[in-house]
Amino acid sequence: MATDETTRRTLVCDLDETIICATRDPSFFEYRPCDFVFEKILFFKRPHVDDMLLHAHALGFQFAIFTAASAAYANAVVEHVFVPLGINPVIVLSHKHCIQRIEWNTEKDRLDCYSIKPLLQLWSSRRIHTHDILLIDDKICSAKHDPLNLFHIDAFTGKWSDTSLLTFKHVLSFIQKQTHMRTMNALQFYYAIQRLPVQLIERIVMYV
């Protein structure tokens, strides 16, 4: 019999430039103190990340981390971003779970290195089906094996007026109602409205 963990919707979060921004340069964010420090790295939480995570949790989502960084790095983010909200991810996947690829970029005439995050890792580790997984990531290439599970978000580079996670928070209510997370209608809806003002998004989601 399937456990509750294997049947719940799972929000898989990338870290860098998706929910946090990290730097070793103390002058990178001149007018704002960092949220926490790990191994001399300064971490800044993306605006509205707490609201988004709490909203997803209230909707019944469980959480997983999938990052191309180290496990220690990922665990530091979990400790300072997720745990204070009472959220404990069911699994933390790091660079050793990624597939590394090198391809020639014909447009820029260079070799590009990138990491693919195969969501089957959640099936083999926790028996979580890909139909129940939603991956939020700022890099499209991360979901090369599972493109229908990706919700691409603009990279966060320190703009404090950023409302991408606020938009995503409101859209989550709609996504949660879908039969499964690989629903193209949900993807089309998300991409269609993510550039709209937040106030208008709130009204749209009320009626879908």
NUKOLVEX-130683 format. One record per residue: y negated, z negated, x of N, C-alpha, C, O in turn. Coordinates in steps of 0.05 Angstrom, whole numbers, padded with zeros to 5 digits, always signed. Last residue first. Layout:
N
YZXYZXYZXYZX...
# end
This chain:
208
-00596+00226-00216-00572+00242-00208-00548+00224-00207-00526+00233-00201-00643+00198-00225-00633+00215-00246-00609+00232-00239-00601+00250-00254-00658+00170-00180-00654+00155-00205-00640+00171-00226-00627+00160-00244-00669+00208-00142-00643+00194-00141-00638+00179-00166-00614+00175-00173-00722+00223-00157-00700+00242-00159-00673+00227-00161-00657+00233-00178-00751+00177-00144-00749+00186-00172-00726+00205-00176-00713+00203-00196-00744+00174-00088-00736+00152-00105-00733+00160-00134-00714+00152-00147-00769+00222-00073-00740+00219-00070-00730+00197-00087-00709+00199-00100-00822+00209-00082-00810+00230-00099-00779+00228-00097-00765+00232-00117-00830+00171-00042-00835+00164-00070-00821+00184-00089-00810+00176-00110-00822+00200+00005-00803+00180-00003-00806+00172-00032-00786+00168-00046-00831+00272+00002-00842+00244+00004-00822+00224-00007-00808+00229-00026-00778+00313+00033-00797+00306+00011-00808+00278+00015-00796+00262+00030-00740+00325+00068-00767+00328+00077-00788+00321+00056-00812+00322+00061-00692+00317+00042-00699+00299+00063-00727+00302+00073-00738+00283+00086-00674+00352+00002-00696+00333-00005-00705+00316+00019-00724+00301+00016-00636+00387+00023-00658+00398+00007-00681+00378+00004-00704+00386+00002-00599+00355+00049-00616+00372+00065-00640+00383+00050-00661+00389+00061-00577+00331+00003-00590+00315+00024-00609+00332+00040-00632+00325+00044-00555+00373-00025-00575+00356-00038-00591+00342-00017-00615+00340-00018-00518+00392+00011-00540+00409+00003-00562+00393-00009-00586+00399-00004-00483+00348+00013-00497+00357+00037-00521+00374+00029-00543+00370+00041-00465+00347-00040-00479+00324-00029-00495+00332-00004-00518+00323-00001-00438+00395-00042-00461+00391-00060-00478+00367-00050-00503+00368-00051-00396+00387-00007-00418+00405+00001-00442+00401-00016-00465+00404-00007-00365+00328+00009-00374+00344-00013-00398+00361-00006-00419+00350+00002-00339+00292+00040-00340+00319+00050-00349+00338+00028-00342+00362+00028-00332+00243+00016-00355+00247+00033-00359+00275+00044-00379+00282+00056-00314+00250-00053-00309+00243-00026-00332+00252-00008-00349+00267-00017-00343+00245-00101-00314+00242-00101-00304+00235-00073-00287+00218-00070-00405+00208-00098-00389+00232-00095-00359+00226-00093-00351+00204-00085-00435+00162-00099-00423+00170-00124-00404+00194-00121-00390+00201-00140-00459+00158-00049-00438+00139-00056-00423+00147-00081-00399+00139-00084-00501+00194-00052-00477+00201-00036-00454+00184-00045-00431+00193-00046-00539+00165-00081-00528+00190-00092-00501+00196-00078-00482+00203-00091-00550+00124-00045-00542+00118-00073-00528+00141-00086-00509+00138-00101-00569+00151+00000-00542+00139+00000-00532+00132-00028-00508+00133-00033-00621+00164-00009-00601+00185-00014-00573+00173-00014-00555+00184-00027-00647+00119+00008-00648+00126-00020-00627+00147-00027-00617+00147-00050-00635+00119+00063-00628+00096+00046-00627+00104+00017-00609+00097+00002-00659+00166+00081-00630+00165+00080-00621+00142+00063-00600+00144+00049-00713+00150+00079-00703+00172+00063-00673+00170+00059-00663+00173+00037-00710+00110+00118-00718+00103+00091-00709+00125+00071-00700+00119+00049-00697+00140+00162-00677+00121+00152-00684+00111+00124-00667+00105+00108-00746+00170+00168-00720+00183+00164-00699+00165+00153-00684+00173+00135-00797+00156+00178-00786+00147+00153-00758+00159+00147-00749+00159+00125-00840+00138+00231-00815+00151+00224-00804+00139+00198-00801+00114+00195-00883+00115+00253-00887+00124+00225-00862+00138+00215-00862+00148+00192-00871+00107+00305-00867+00084+00287-00874+00091+00258-00870+00074+00240-00833+00144+00347-00855+00147+00328-00852+00126+00306-00833+00127+00290-00791+00142+00383-00812+00122+00385-00835+00126+00366-00855+00112+00369-00753+00180+00374-00763+00178+00401-00787+00159+00403-00802+00160+00423-00698+00197+00338-00720+00177+00339-00728+00174+00368-00712+00166+00385-00680+00261+00313-00679+00241+00334-00703+00223+00333-00726+00232+00329-00663+00271+00244-00680+00276+00267-00678+00254+00288-00676+00230+00281-00594+00273+00226-00620+00261+00223-00637+00267+00248-00626+00270+00270-00541+00299+00189-00558+00301+00213-00585+00289+00207-00597+00294+00186-00484+00277+00169-00511+00277+00158-00530+00276+00182-00534+00255+00194-00419+00304+00170-00443+00297+00184-00468+00298+00166-00472+00316+00150-00373+00322+00149-00378+00293+00147-00404+00285+00159-00412+00262+00157-00368+00375+00160-00374+00368+00132-00379+00338+00128-00387+00329+00107-00354+00378+00214-00381+00384+00206-00388+00376+00178-00411+00370+00172-00316+00356+00255-00318+00347+00227-00346+00353+00215-00360+00334+00208-00320+00376+00305-00293+00376+00293-00294+00369+00263-00276+00376+00248-00374+00369+00315-00363+00396+00317-00336+00398+00305-00328+00419+00294-00409+00326+00313-00391+00330+00290-00378+00358+00291-00372+00369+00270-00442+00330+00356-00424+00307+00354-00403+00311+00333-00380+00301+00336-00477+00372+00348-00453+00377+00364-00433+00354+00363-00409+00358+00368-00521+00349+00324-00502+00365+00307-00476+00369+00322-00454+00369+00310-00547+00287+00333-00537+00310+00347-00515+00324+00331-00495+00313+00324-00559+00242+00306-00581+00260+00311-00572+00285+00326-00589+00303+00330-00518+00220+00251-00521+00225+00280-00545+00244+00284-00550+00261+00267-00472+00190+00210-00501+00195+00213-00506+00197+00243-00501+00179+00258-00416+00206+00174-00426+00203+00201-00456+00209+00201-00464+00231+00193-00373+00180+00128-00399+00193+00130-00410+00186+00158-00414+00163+00164-00308+00182+00101-00325+00177+00124-00351+00193+00122-00351+00217+00116-00268+00194+00066-00283+00170+00060-00303+00163+00083-00314+00141+00084-00242+00237+00085-00255+00240+00060-00273+00216+00053-00291+00219+00036-00215+00217+00130-00241+00231+00134-00256+00236+00108-00280+00238+00108-00189+00151+00120-00187+00180+00116-00215+00193+00120-00235+00181+00113-00168+00103+00163-00190+00110+00146-00191+00140+00144-00194+00154+00165-00132+00077+00197-00122+00091+00173-00144+00097+00153-00140+00095+00128-00151+00058+00244-00154+00041+00221-00144+00054+00195-00146+00042+00173-00135+00094+00285-00140+00066+00291-00140+00048+00267-00130+00025+00268-00128+00144+00263-00107+00133+00280-00110+00104+00286-00090+00090+00290-00176+00148+00234-00150+00148+00220-00128+00136+00237-00112+00120+00228-00214+00146+00273-00214+00125+00253-00188+00124+00237-00180+00103+00227-00203+00193+00300-00200+00167+00314-00199+00144+00295-00186+00124+00300-00220+00233+00268-00191+00226+00266-00185+00200+00282-00164+00188+00278-00270+00246+00284-00267+00224+00265-00238+00217+00259-00233+00196+00247-00291+00258+00348-00270+00265+00329-00265+00241+00310-00256+00220+00318-00348+00274+00373-00337+00249+00362-00316+00256+00341-00324+00259+00317-00365+00305+00434-00356+00309+00406-00343+00282+00397-00328+00270+00413-00420+00312+00478-00397+00296+00469-00391+00302+00440-00409+00303+00423-00440+00360+00528-00444+00345+00503-00418+00331+00496-00396+00337+00506-00478+00400+00572-00456+00380+00569-00461+00364+00543-00484+00356+00538-00493+00467+00586-00498+00444+00569-00474+00426+00567-00452+00435+00562-00518+00508+00635-00495+00494+00625-00504+00470+00609-00521+00454+00618-00565+00562+00618-00557+00538+00633-00531+00527+00621-00522+00535+00599-00600+00595+00587-00589+00604+00613-00582+00580+00630-00591+00577+00653-00617+00587+00537-00632+00573+00558-00622+00579+00586-00632+00569+00606-00583+00620+00509-00611+00621+00503-00628+00609+00526-00649+00619+00533-00532+00608+00527-00542+00635+00533-00572+00636+00528-00586+00652+00541-00503+00556+00555-00524+00561+00535-00538+00587+00542-00554+00589+00561-00436+00544+00564-00459+00559+00574-00478+00564+00551-00471+00576+00531-00410+00477+00559-00413+00505+00550-00438+00518+00561-00458+00504+00567-00367+00424+00561-00387+00438+00577-00387+00467+00568-00367+00481+00570-00349+00363+00529-00349+00393+00530-00372+00403+00547-00394+00391+00548-00308+00308+00515-00330+00319+00531-00327+00349+00533-00306+00360+00538-00296+00269+00461-00286+00292+00475-00310+00305+00489-00330+00312+00476-00293+00196+00459-00306+00222+00454-00291+00244+00470-00277+00239+00489-00273+00149+00473-00261+00161+00449-00273+00188+00443-00264+00202+00425-00303+00132+00515-00276+00139+00521-00261+00151+00497-00239+00162+00500-00352+00118+00492-00350+00144+00506-00321+00152+00512-00314+00175+00513-00328+00084+00432-00347+00089+00454-00341+00115+00468-00327+00132+00457-00326+00051+00370-00315+00072+00387-00336+00080+00407-00360+00083+00400-00310-00005+00336-00331+00005+00354-00318+00025+00373-00301+00018+00389-00296-00023+00268-00287-00012+00294-00311-00002+00309-00331+00008+00298-00322-00049+00227-00292-00051+00228-00281-00040+00255-00259-00048+00262-00381-00087+00239-00367-00062+00239-00337-00065+00242-00327-00082+00257-00408-00135+00202-00390-00133+00225-00375-00107+00223-00357-00104+00206-00468-00163+00180-00451-00139+00180-00434-00138+00205-00445-00140+00227-00509-00199+00178-00484-00206+00165-00464-00183+00163-00446-00184+00146-00551-00185+00207-00553-00178+00179-00527-00186+00164-00525-00181+00140-00537-00198+00259-00558-00215+00245-00561-00208+00216-00572-00225+00201-00499-00155+00268-00490-00183+00263-00512-00200+00250-00505-00215+00232-00531-00108+00279-00513-00111+00256-00507-00140+00249-00510-00148+00226-00565-00118+00324-00574-00103+00301-00557-00108+00276-00568-00113+00255-00541-00148+00364-00569-00152+00359-00579-00138+00334-00601-00144+00324-00486-00134+00366-00494-00163+00366-00523-00167+00357-00529-00187+00344-00488-00078+00368-00476-00092+00345-00486-00121+00343-00493-00130+00322-00511-00073+00419-00526-00064+00395-00515-00077+00370-00530-00085+00352-00469-00093+00450-00495-00106+00451-00512-00098+00426-00526-00115+00415-00429-00056+00439-00426-00084+00429-00452-00099+00430-00457-00117+00413-00449-00011+00466-00446-00011+00437-00444-00039+00426-00456-00045+00405-00446-00030+00519-00472-00021+00508-00471-00022+00477-00489-00033+00464-00391-00036+00524-00409-00059+00527-00436-00054+00515-00448-00072+00503-00373+00016+00517-00366-00004+00497-00384-00028+00499-00392-00040+00479-00425+00066+00532-00402+00048+00539-00397+00029+00516-00414+00024+00499-00440+00124+00491-00446+00104+00511-00422+00086+00515-00401+00090+00503-00431+00155+00449-00423+00166+00475-00429+00147+00497-00423+00153+00521-00406+00120+00391-00427+00127+00410-00415+00139+00435-00392+00134+00442-00397+00096+00330-00386+00117+00347-00408+00127+00366-00426+00140+00357-00380+00042+00289-00398+00052+00310-00384+00074+00325-00360+00070+00333-00376+00031+00219-00363+00036+00245-00385+00046+00264-00405+00058+00255-00375-00007+00158-00389+00006+00180-00371+00010+00204-00353-00007+00209-00370+00003+00087-00364-00012+00111-00375+00005+00134-00382+00028+00130-00408+00003+00026-00399+00017+00051-00390-00004+00071-00402-00025+00073-00428-00021-00019-00400-00023-00014-00389-00008+00010-00365-00008+00015-00481-00025-00027-00467-00003-00042-00437-00004-00037-00422+00010-00051-00495-00063+00010-00495-00071-00019-00481-00050-00036-00470-00057-00057-00493-00031+00056-00474-00054+00052-00472-00062+00023-00450-00067+00013-00536+00002+00047-00509+00013+00049-00488-00008+00044-00468-00003+00031-00576-00038+00049-00572-00022+00025-00544-00010+00025-00531-00010+00004-00572-00055+00102-00567-00074+00080-00562-00059+00054-00546-00068+00038-00585-00007+00129-00559-00019+00132-00553-00039+00110-00530-00039+00100-00639+00002+00111-00618+00021+00107-00590+00009+00108-00573+00014+00091-00665-00044+00130-00665-00038+00101-00642-00019+00095-00628-00022+00075-00659-00038+00186-00648-00062+00171-00645-00056+00142-00624-00062+00130-00686+00010+00196-00658+00008+00201-00645-00015+00186-00623-00013+00175-00741+00017+00192-00725+00016+00167-00695+00014+00171-00680+00017+00152-00750+00046+00256-00762+00035+00232-00743+00038+00208-00731+00059+00204-00700+00029+00304-00714+00050+00289-00726+00037+00264-00714+00020+00252-00709-00019+00355-00696-00011+00330-00713+00010+00316-00738+00008+00316-00704-00013+00424-00723-00013+00401-00708-00003+00376-00697+00019+00376-00688-00043+00485-00679-00031+00460-00700-00034+00438-00711-00056+00435-00686-00035+00554-00702-00044+00532-00694-00029+00506-00693-00004+00507-00641-00057+00603-00648-00035+00584-00663-00046+00561-00654-00066+00549-00621-00098+00633-00647-00087+00640-00655-00062+00624-00674-00048+00631-00575-00112+00601-00573-00100+00628-00598-00085+00636-00596-00062+00646-00613-00110+00544-00586-00112+00554-00584-00097+00580-00590-00074+00582-00660-00138+00498-00655-00127+00525-00625-00131+00532-00614-00152+00526-00694-00123+00436-00676-00138+00453-00671-00124+00479-00678-00100+00482-00741-00099+00418-00726-00117+00400-00706-00134+00415-00700-00157+00407-00802-00097+00457-00775-00088+00451-00761-00108+00432-00770-00131+00431-00869-00093+00432-00848-00106+00448-00821-00096+00439-00817-00089+00416-00915-00039+00434-00895-00054+00418-00874-00067+00436-00863-00054+00454-00948-00005+00461-00960-00025+00443-00940-00040+00426-00948-00053+00407-00917+00029+00494-00939+00013+00505-00948-00009+00487-00955-00031+00497-00859+00047+00508-00872+00039+00483-00894+00019+00489-00890-00005+00489-00857+00053+00564-00850+00076+00546-00862+00071+00519-00874+00089+00507-00863+00015+00602-00888+00026+00591-00883+00048+00570-00901+00061+00560-00813+00001+00620-00827-00018+00603-00853-00007+00591-00863-00019+00572-00758+00041+00621-00787+00042+00628-00802+00023+00609-00805+00029+00585-00708+00045+00603-00712+00026+00625-00742+00025+00633-00749+00009+00650-00692+00049+00533-00705+00059+00557-00706+00037+00578-00705+00014+00572-00670+00070+00468-00667+00053+00492-00680+00066+00516-00680+00090+00519-00672+00064+00399-00681+00080+00422-00680+00061+00446-00689+00038+00444-00628+00068+00341-00643+00054+00362-00653+00074+00383-00645+00097+00383-00605+00102+00307-00614+00077+00296-00629+00060+00316-00642+00041+00309-00612+00151+00338-00605+00151+00310-00614+00125+00296-00628+00126+00277-00623+00144+00391-00640+00163+00377-00632+00166+00347-00644+00182+00333-00558+00117+00398-00583+00127+00411-00597+00149+00396-00585+00170+00389-00514+00113+00356-00534+00093+00364-00559+00106+00374-00580+00105+00361-00480+00132+00295-00487+00137+00323-00509+00117+00330-00522+00105+00312-00440+00102+00247-00467+00104+00259-00466+00111+00288-00454+00097+00304-00406+00115+00190-00403+00115+00219-00431+00121+00232-00443+00142+00227-00390+00084+00134-00413+00096+00146-00410+00093+00176-00411+00070+00187-00338+00092+00089-00345+00082+00116-00369+00098+00127-00368+00122+00128-00311+00067+00029-00328+00087+00042-00337+00075+00069-00345+00051+00071-00245+00038+00028-00274+00036+00025-00288+00059+00039-00278+00070+00059-00192+00041+00041-00201+00056+00018-00231+00054+00013-00241+00068-00005-00180+00010+00084-00174+00038+00087-00184+00054+00063-00184+00079+00064-00195-00042+00069-00209-00029+00091-00204+00001+00092-00223+00016+00098-00157-00054+00031-00185-00050+00022-00201-00035+00043-00217-00018+00037-00097-00017+00046-00113-00041+00046-00141-00034+00037-00148-00010+00035-00045+00015+00010-00069+00017+00026-00085-00009+00024-00086-00021+00003+00024+00000+00017+00000+00000+00000-00025+00000+00018-00026-00014+00038
# end
